[in-house]
Every structure is written in C-alpha cells, then in structure tokens.
C-alpha cells in the first residue's frame, strides 16, 4: 500500500520535520496536535479545556482532509501536563464524541511543545 501525505490549511502547519497526517489504505494517522490556531500558528486557550477544544478541532480538520471524520476515529491519545485537568478535558471530549467514542489513552507528560497544556492525536478509518 502507498502512503499518502495529508495536508490542510484548516489545521496548523507542522512545527518540525513531520507531516500533519498520513493515510495508508483505510487508515489515517494524525500527528500530535497542540492548540495552535491554524491561521496564526499561535498557541490559543488559557486552560486545558480551552486547549482541548482547539486540539480536537485540529484533529477533526485533519481527519476530514483525509476522507475520514471523528466518527471514524478508532483510537485517540491525549497527553496532559496535569492529570487533575482530566475531568475538564473529558467534558470537552464528550462534546466531540457524543456517542460510541473511540478507544482512548490519557497520559500525563512533563512538558509539550510551545508550552501547551494538552496534545491529542488520533488513528481513524477512512470512509
């Protein structure tokens, strides 16, 4: 199977030597998304919940660019700098995955790029 590089202006450009997302066959893999505004490249949101919202919108844009969607998500990984934000992030997450959510891992990390509080990546099935 051939690997396809996915790029969209509706998600932030990569801030390093990686692709926004890749697709191989029916599977889509997004890069880890922090709360960067795609238009400005600047970090947005003052807390974990605000940043979670932007991260998920970025993931959603990448999946849609790859002929998938949040409904096609199979596995999501969430990276938090503070696990006490778990509940607030769950509330935002539930808005994006209201029914039949994908498998998920949540991991606390010591730091994220650009001082972000949260990062999210996904693996999804293409439609």
C-alpha positions in Angstrom: 0.0 0.0 0.0 1.1 3.5 -0.8 1.4 6.1 2.0 -0.3 9.4 1.3 0.7 12.7 3.0 -2.3 14.7 4.2 -2.1 18.5 4.4 -4.8 21.0 5.1 -4.8 24.8 5.8 -7.6 24.1 8.3 -5.1 22.7 10.7 -1.8 24.1 11.9 1.3 23.5 9.8 3.8 21.1 11.2 6.3 22.8 13.5 9.0 20.2 12.8 10.1 17.6 10.2 6.8 15.6 10.2 3.5 15.6 8.2 0.2 16.8 9.6 -1.3 13.4 8.9 -0.7 10.3 6.8 -3.1 7.8 5.2 -2.3 4.3 4.2 -5.1 2.2 2.8 -8.1 2.8 5.0 -6.2 4.1 8.0 -5.4 7.7 8.9 -2.8 8.7 11.4 -2.7 12.3 12.7 0.3 14.0 14.1 0.0 15.1 17.7 -2.0 18.3 17.7 -1.4 21.1 20.2 -3.8 24.1 20.5 -2.3 26.1 17.6 -4.6 28.4 15.7 -4.2 27.3 12.0 -4.4 30.9 10.8 -1.8 32.4 13.1 0.3 29.4 14.2 0.0 30.8 17.8 -1.0 28.8 20.9 -4.5 29.6 22.0 -6.5 28.8 25.1 -5.8 29.7 28.8 -6.6 26.3 30.3 -6.7 22.6 29.5 -10.4 22.7 28.4 -9.9 25.6 26.0 -6.8 24.0 24.5 -8.6 20.6 24.3 -11.3 22.2 22.1 -8.7 23.7 19.7 -6.7 20.4 19.6 -9.9 18.4 18.7 -10.8 20.9 16.1 -7.4 20.5 14.6 -7.7 16.7 14.7 -11.1 16.9 13.1 -9.8 19.1 10.2 -7.0 16.6 9.5 -9.3 13.6 9.5 -11.8 15.3 7.2 -8.9 16.2 4.8 -8.1 12.5 4.7 -11.6 11.4 3.9 -12.4 10.5 7.4 -14.0 12.1 10.4 -14.2 12.0 14.2 -16.9 9.3 13.8 -14.2 7.2 12.1 -11.7 7.5 14.9 -10.5 4.2 16.2 -8.0 5.3 18.9 -7.2 8.7 20.4 -4.3 9.5 22.6 -4.5 12.5 24.9 -1.3 14.0 26.5 -1.9 16.2 29.6 0.6 18.2 31.5 -1.6 17.9 34.6 -3.8 14.9 35.3 -6.0 17.0 37.6 -7.4 18.5 34.3 -8.8 15.1 33.3 -12.4 15.9 34.2 -12.4 19.3 32.4 -10.9 17.7 29.3 -13.4 14.8 29.4 -16.3 17.3 29.2 -14.9 18.9 26.1 -14.0 15.4 24.6 -17.6 14.2 25.2 -18.9 17.1 23.0 -16.7 15.9 20.1 -17.5 12.2 20.7 -21.2 12.2 21.9 -21.9 8.5 21.1 -19.8 5.4 20.6 -16.4 7.1 21.4 -13.2 5.5 20.2 -10.7 3.7 22.4 -8.5 6.2 24.2 -5.4 6.6 26.3 -4.7 9.6 28.5 -1.1 10.1 29.6 0.5 12.7 31.8 3.6 14.3 30.4 6.1 16.7 31.9 6.0 19.2 29.0 4.7 19.7 25.5 5.9 21.8 22.6 5.4 25.6 22.9 4.3 25.3 26.5 1.0 23.6 25.5 -1.1 22.1 28.3 -2.6 19.3 26.2 -1.9 17.5 22.9 -4.1 15.0 21.1 -3.5 12.5 18.2 -5.8 10.0 16.5 -5.9 6.9 14.4 -9.0 6.6 12.2 -10.6 4.6 9.5 -11.2 6.4 6.2 -14.7 6.4 4.7 
